[in-house]
Amino acid sequence: MKNYLDFEKEIKALEQEVDGLKSPFGSEGISEVDTDKIKNTQIEINQKLEEIYSNLNSWQRTQVARHEDRPKANYYIKKIFSQFTLLSGDRYFGDDKSVIAGFGLVDNRSVLIIGQEKGEDLDSRIERNFGMMRPEGYRKCIRLMKLADRFQIPVITFIDTPGAYPGIGAEQRGQASAIANSIECSMSLSVPNISIIIGEGGSGGAIALASSNKVIMLENSIYSVISPEGCASILWRDPTKSLQAAEAMKLTAKDLLKLKIIDEIISEPLGGAHRDPDVIADDIKHSIIKNLKSFDNFSKEEIYDHRKSKFLQIGRDQGFNKATNISDSGLSYNQPAVTKLKIHLSKNKYVYYGLGLALFASLIAILA
C-alpha cells in the first residue's frame, strides 16, 4: 500500500483511478481494459508529479525526506555493496541496532560501510530506535573507523537520522562525548571518507558521521542543526510555524550546495527516491565510485588536509590556505582583497586625512 503526502492528493486520486482501470472486473463483470485511458492518465500523473516536485518548498522537502516509503540505509547497502560482512558491538556496553556497520566491496574495492537505519515497519522502527543512535552506536563506528584507517580502507557513511537519542540512559553513558569523539575520529582519518545524506541529516547525530572529505545529498534530503519543528518551538514557541523555520534554516540540498557545506547533489527520480529505488541506488553507487577514484593519487597527508581545509572554508569568502612558513604548521586565513583594503584604510586613515588636507591646500594655493 502506497503512502501519500498532504500535497500529493491529486496524484493519489489519479493513481487510484489507474488501479481501477487496470482491473478487468467492472460493475458489470469482466470487461475490456481501456489501455488508452490508462496511458493518458499515467501521462497526467507524470505531469502532476513534475509540476509539484519542481516547486517544493523547504517544508515539503522535509516531508519527502521523512517519507515512510523512502529507501533506507539497509536497502542501499544490499543494492550497492557485495560481500557485506556485518560487525556489531562497541566492546564496552552493547550493540546499537540503529546503525548498521561492516565491510564490503564496491567496484571490487574494500570499503567500510556505516548506515543509520530507521527501519521499514513499526516493529523494526522500534528495534532501530527510529534511527536515533545511542553512545554505543557511535563507539561502534569509532572502533570500526579506526580499524579501517589502520588497513587503509575508505569509509562510506549513509546519514538518515532525526538526531542522536536524547534519553536519560544515553546521557548517563556519555552521549555528548561519544558524538564529539566520533567527529574527532572522522576528521582525523588518513583514508577518504564519503557521506551520503539519504533522508534526514539531523543535529550532532548526523555530523558525528558526516565529517567527511565529500558530503553528498540526495535531492530531497535535508541537513540541519535542528528539526524545523524544534526550531519553530524555540524561536516562536509555535511548532506550527515549521514552514517559516524550514525556509529560514536553509536545510535543502540546493541551499547547502550554494553555501558550500555539501559537495554534490544526486538527482532523484520524478516524485522522489521512493518511486524508483533501483535508479537512485545505481546513481549513488556511481557517485561513490567516482568520488573514491578522485582520491586515488592523494597521500595520507593530502587526504587529511583536504578534509581539514574543506571544513575550515565553510562560512569564509576565500577559506584557509597552508601557511607558507615551514615552521608554522597551522593554517593562515587568506583574506579577500576588499577586506584587505578596508583594513589598510582603517589603520592608515590619519595618514590619508593628512595627505587629503595637503592636496586640498595645494589646490587652493594654485587657484588663488
HELIX and SHEET records of a PDB file:
HELIX    1   1 ASP A    6  GLU A    8  5                                   3    
HELIX    2   2 LYS A    9  LYS A   22  1                                  14    
HELIX    3   3 THR A   35  TYR A   53  1                                  19    
HELIX    4   4 SER A   58  ALA A   65  1                                   8    
HELIX    5   5 ALA A   73  ILE A   80  1                                   8    
HELIX    6   6 LEU A  122  GLU A  127  1                                   6    
HELIX    7   7 ASN A  129  GLY A  131  5                                   3    
HELIX    8   8 PRO A  135  ARG A  150  1                                  16    
HELIX    9   9 ILE A  168  GLN A  172  1                                   5    
HELIX   10  10 GLN A  175  SER A  188  1                                  14    
HELIX   11  11 SER A  203  ILE A  207  1                                   5    
HELIX   12  12 PRO A  228  LEU A  235  1                                   8    
HELIX   13  13 PRO A  239  LYS A  241  5                                   3    
HELIX   14  14 SER A  242  MET A  249  1                                   8    
HELIX   15  15 ALA A  253  LYS A  258  1                                   6    
HELIX   16  16 ALA A  273  ARG A  275  5                                   3    
HELIX   17  17 PRO A  277  LYS A  293  1                                  17    
HELIX   18  18 LYS A  300  GLN A  313  1                                  14    
HELIX   19  19 ALA A  337  LYS A  347  1                                  11    
HELIX   20  20 LYS A  349  LEU A  367  1                                  19    
SHEET    1   A 2 PHE A  25  GLY A  26  0                                        
SHEET    2   A 2 GLY A  29  ILE A  30 -1                                        
SHEET    1   B 7 SER A  82  LEU A  86  0                                        
SHEET    2   B 7 VAL A  99  VAL A 106 -1                                        
SHEET    3   B 7 ARG A 109  GLN A 116 -1                                        
SHEET    4   B 7 VAL A 155  THR A 161  1                                        
SHEET    5   B 7 ASN A 193  GLY A 202  1                                        
SHEET    6   B 7 LYS A 214  LEU A 218  1                                        
SHEET    7   B 7 GLU A 264  ILE A 266  1                                        
SHEET    1   C 6 SER A  82  LEU A  86  0                                        
SHEET    2   C 6 VAL A  99  VAL A 106 -1                                        
SHEET    3   C 6 ARG A 109  GLN A 116 -1                                        
SHEET    4   C 6 VAL A 155  THR A 161  1                                        
SHEET    5   C 6 ASN A 193  GLY A 202  1                                        
SHEET    6   C 6 ILE A 222  SER A 224  1                                        
SHEET    1   D 2 PHE A 320  LYS A 322  0                                        
SHEET    2   D 2 LEU A 331  TYR A 333 -1                                        
END                                                                             
